[in-house]
Amino acid sequence: MEKSAKIYIAGSGGMVGSAIVRQLKKEGYTNLILKSSKEIDLRNQKDVADFFNEEKPEYVFLAAAKVGGILANNTYPAMFLYDNLMIQNNVIHQAYSTNVKKLLFLGSSCIYPKFAPQPIKEDYLLTGELETTNEAYAIAKIAGVELCKFYMKQYGCNFISAMPTNLYGINDNFDLTNSHVLPALLRKFIEAKQNNAPSVSIWGTGSPKREFLFVDDLAEASLFLMKNYNDPQTVNVGTGEDISIKELAETIKDIVGFDGELIFDSSKPDGTPRKLLDVSKINSLGWKHTTAVSEGIHKTIEWIEKNNFSVFK
């Protein structure tokens, strides 16, 4: 991928897309196409077709998606399925129609069966039932993976897909009603410390285990795959290490410096018991994460403070 190549980052305003932009700029790529959701509605077929025909990008990072945590996925399943299917279908098809050299589709580890053997290998996809709390989002992402595979099979397109584990970091969503667990906990503990609260309430029992990847590591992996991977089978991107929600909460509590009590609300859903990716494939290709969870949390807090906590509003 030449440094002057025309590269479109779909979703460049989001956490993942903005991290990919940072990584591309860091590595000297200068011809980046950045369009906000206000400038182009990726759910609109004509708008996307017009955009691709006008801009004619050579490479595409498809990081645009409607995302949210358990509550948002449970509350708006039709919206999650529809919006994500439309975004993916439009971008992938127009990439084919305008002869894009290569496309990377970013999915989510929630595509794998709820009770998949751990750690989860890439070939466990479509071997069991999904977790009901994020089923709609997972179905959309599975469709995106399969679409890339079949465009490669039928048309010879170099469209690849990667499945990141749970992400967090700079430009994350900290809205308590629809964010993921790590940013939600970060906000809860920071605000509890600021307000001298006696305790922090946490959804579920604290027993589920999750793997967390700092978003800048994913950006680095995405560029690595764009340069080095050309296979129709999806590839997992993660750390290969997990931590219980209870341990995560205690880690954030210590880093933030909150002295109060942790209260686990077992009336709220836990979600999937465990979700650890097998990352031996991407490791064998030559990429490995570099940011430990505690370091990533520190970097995220630094960014929050630099923005004067405005990301909480």
N, C-alpha and C positions, 0 to 999 in steps of 0.2 A: 504494500500500500504506500504509494508515493506521498511525500510530505505535502505536496500541493494538490493531492487528490480531493475531489469534491465529496465531502462526507456529510450526510444528513443524520442528525441525532434526533430521533422522534422521542419527544418527552424530555427535551433538554432543560425544561424548567423544574422538573421533579428531582427527587433525591438521587436516583440512579443516573438519569440523563445528565444532570449537572456535574456529577462525579466523572462521568465519561468525558464530558467537555474539558474538565480540569486535566484529566490524564492525557487527552489528545494534545492539548496546548503544551503541557509539560514535555511531551515527546516531540514537539516541533511541528505539529500539523496545523496548517494555517487557513485552509479553505473549508470552514465549517458552516453548515446551513443550520441555523437555529430559529425555529418558529414556535411561538407560544400557542397554547390552546385557543387564545383569543384571535390569533392571526390565521389559524387553520384548524377547523374541526375535523379531526381524523375519522370521525364517525360518518362523515358526509362523503359519499363515493365520488361525486363530481368534483368537490373541492380538492380531494386528494389526487384525483386524476389530473386536474388542471395544474396542481402544484408540481407533480412529478414530470409532466410534459414540459413545464416551463423551466424548472431548475435542473432536471436530469442529473441527479446525484450518481456518483460512481459506487459509493459504499453507504450502507444504511445500518445504523444501530437502532433497533426497535425496542426502546425502553418505555414507550408511552403505554399507560394502562390506568384503569380505574382501580385503585387499591384501598384497602382498609383492614381493620382488625376483625375479631370475632363478631362484635356487636354490629358493625356496618355490614358485614357479609350476611349475617343472619337477617338483618332488617331489610336489605335491598337486593335480594338475590337476582331478581329479574333484570335490574339495572346493571349489576355486575356482569351478568352473562351477556346481555345485549351490547353494552358499550364496548366490552373487551373484544367480543367477536367482530364487531364492526371495525374497530381500530385495526385489528390484526389483518382481517380480510382485505381491507382497502390498501393498507401499506404493502403487504406482501404481494398482492396481485399487481399493484402498480409498479413495484420493484421489478417484477417479471416483465410487465408490458413495456417498460422503458429500458430494459437491458442493464439493470444494475449489476455490477460485477460481483458483489457479495453482500449478503445481509445476515446480521446476527439478531436472532429473536431471543429476548430474555423472558423466561417463564418464571416459575416459582416451585419450590419443593413441595407445595401442597398438592401438586399433580399426582403424587404417589399414593398408593392405597393407605388407608388409615392404620391398618395393622401389618404393614409391610415389614419383613425381617430387617433388623438393624445391624449395621448401617445399611442405608438404602442404595442399592445399585441402580444404574440407569435402566437396566432391562426389567426392573420390577414394574415399570409403567404399564398400566391397564391389566394388572393381574389381580385386582381386588377392589372392594368398595371404597369410596372416598369418605373423608371426614365430612359429616353433614353440615358443620358450621361454616365451611367455606367451599362447599360443593360447586356452586355456580361459578365462582372465580376459577376453580380448578378445571372444570369442564372447558371453559374458554381457553385457558392456557394449554390444555391438552390438544385442543383443536389447532392452536397456533403451532405447536410442535409438529403435529401430523401434516399440517398444511406445508410447512417448510420441507418436510421429508418428501411429500408427494410432488411438490414443484421441482425438487431435485430429481426425483425419479422420472417424472413425465417430460419435463422440459430441460433438464440438465442444469437448472439454476444452482448456483453455489449459495444456498440458503441454509444456514446452520442455526442450532438452538442451544441455549445453555440454561441450566436450572440452578439459580442461586438459592442458598439457604436463607434464613431470616436475616434481614438487613437492618442496619441502623447507621446513624452518623449525621454529617452535615446536610442541612436542608431536609431533615426528617419531618414527619407530621406529628405534632405533639397535642393534637386535639383529643381530649380524653374520651370522646364518644366514638371515634372511629380510627384511632391510631393503633399501632401494634404494641406488643407488651413492653419492649425495652424503652422506647421513647415515652410511653405512658408512665412507666415507673420513674423514669428520670424526672419528668415534670412533677409527679406526685411528691417525690422526696425533696426536690428543690423548693417547691412551694410550701411543703410541710415545715422545712427548716426556716424559711423566711417568715412563716406565720407562727412559729413556735408551737406547732400542733403536737398533741400528745401521742398520736399514732398515725399510721398509714394503712389503709385497707387495700388488700390485693385480691384480685379475682382468683377463685379456685383454691385448691388445696396446697399449691406450691410444689407438688410432686412431679408434674410433667417436666420432661427434659427437652431443652431446645439448644440448637446450634446457632450462633450469631456471628455474622461476618460484617466487618466494617466496610461501608459502601465504597471507599476509595480502593480497597483491595479488590472488590468486584470490578471496578472500572479498569484496574490494571489487568485483571483476568480477561475481561471482555476484549481489550485491545490485543492481548496475547492470542486469544482464540481467533480473532479476525485475521491475524497474521499467520497462524500456524495450524489451524484446524479446518478440515474440509470433508467432514463425514456426516451422513444423514442422521446418525444416532445422536441424541442429545447428550450433553456432558454436564455433570454436576459441578457446581462451584461452591465451595464451603471451606470449613476449617478441619473437618473430620473430628471435632471435639464438641461435646455438649455440656450443658450445665442445667441444674434444676432451676425452676422459677424461684424457689426459695433461696437458693444460693445466689442467683442473679440479684434478687431484692437485697440480700445482705451485702453483696458487693457494692451496689449502688448506694445503699445506706451509708457504708463506710466511706466511700469516695466523696459523697456529698457532705458528710459530717452530721447526719441526722441522728439524734439521740433517743427518739421516741420508740414506740412499740410497733411491731409488725402484726397485723391482723389479717388472717387468710379467710376469705369469705367462701366457704364450701358450697353455698347455695348458687354460686355462679359457675358456669361451665369451665372445665379444664381444657377442652379441646383434645387433640391427639395426644396420647400418653407420652410418645417419644418420636422425634423426627430428626434423625442424624443421617447425613448424607455420606455415602462412600465416595471419597474424593481421590481414590487411587488412580483413576483414569487421567484427570487433569494434572495430578502430581507427576505421573509417568511421562506426560508430555513436556514437563519442565516448568510448571507453575505451582507455587505454594503461597498461601497467605502469609503476611508478615506482621499483622496487627493483632495483638492479644486483646481480649475483651476489655480488660481493665484499662489498657492504653487507649482503645477506641472510645471508651466512655469518657475518659479524661479529655480527649480531643473534642468530643461532642459538647461537653460542658463548656470548654473554652470558647467554642463557636457560639453557644447560647449566650454566654456572658458578653462576648464581643458584640452581639446584637441586642444587648441590654434587655434580655428576656422577652423581646418583642415577639419572638416565635411562639410564645405561649398565648398570645392574644388573638 
